[in-house]
């Protein structure tokens, strides 16, 4: 059986879909698994297990629809037995429908864009399947166990990414080149959208508190975040701003060598958890029950705000992330690194 997973974005959601991929790879009737990703997240294809074929399509901006339909024609020629739409959008549903194989996806309650359910075979979920990992695993299981309403929830399985020696060696080389000590912590001062980020003054206070106990590497993802990281480095002792953005496999190797990690809900945070680094995740507009890492070496610091989680990208009354105190975050950090 030849199966296509459509999981276009985002980076964190691609990581959350890895347990569903593992489920498929363990099934004896599955001979091939392919994965369709958006070109903006093509770097994540390097994290997939060997033997999984990736396909990259540019869907953002002008020509996106044309590119999507051209990709659908290409995939149709490959001849899939089954398509799993783990994206749940209209565009992913259109691609799934155009491929011509039976396509399974979200029901009307879970779908990010409800018209998607008219383009796929909607899979019903158990009331306790709230985490996206459970949802993706349910969709991947439905073609094999039936898509009737489940009597029990499917288990949460933590996403895991094996780090080969070459990635670990690359991470250690970066640590040597940047002059990092043998034991250090990581702080990521970004977020995929503004409501996921701490105010600048809080980032600096947090860096000061953490660096009292461990030297601190500050990661960033764009020019604005780099400016913030350098500003912290210049004002807080024992902090080091990353000199560059690293290739994803090198970053995975570096994260594996860190004593612990602190960051907002983002793809890098979920990557840190998946490679086994103890993590503290800061939650404001989003929620750990939906996409948080679960395990004894992971901690969540959740906003003390009546409006959270709102899942909004912009806010006129931004109180959730500012409500996270440095004391709460540092307490959680000491707990999680003590579990390693």
PyMOL commands that set and color helices and strands:
alter all, ss='L'
color gray80, all
select helices_A, chain A and resi 11-16+18-25+39-47+64-78+90-99+114-118+132-145+165-177+194-196+200-211+223-235+248-257+267-274+288-291+321-323+326-337
alter helices_A, ss='H'
color red, helices_A
select strands_A, chain A and resi 2-6+32-38+53-57+82-85+102-106+121-123+184-188+215-219+239-241+260-264+279-283+298-302
alter strands_A, ss='S'
color yellow, strands_A
deselect
rebuild
show_as cartoon
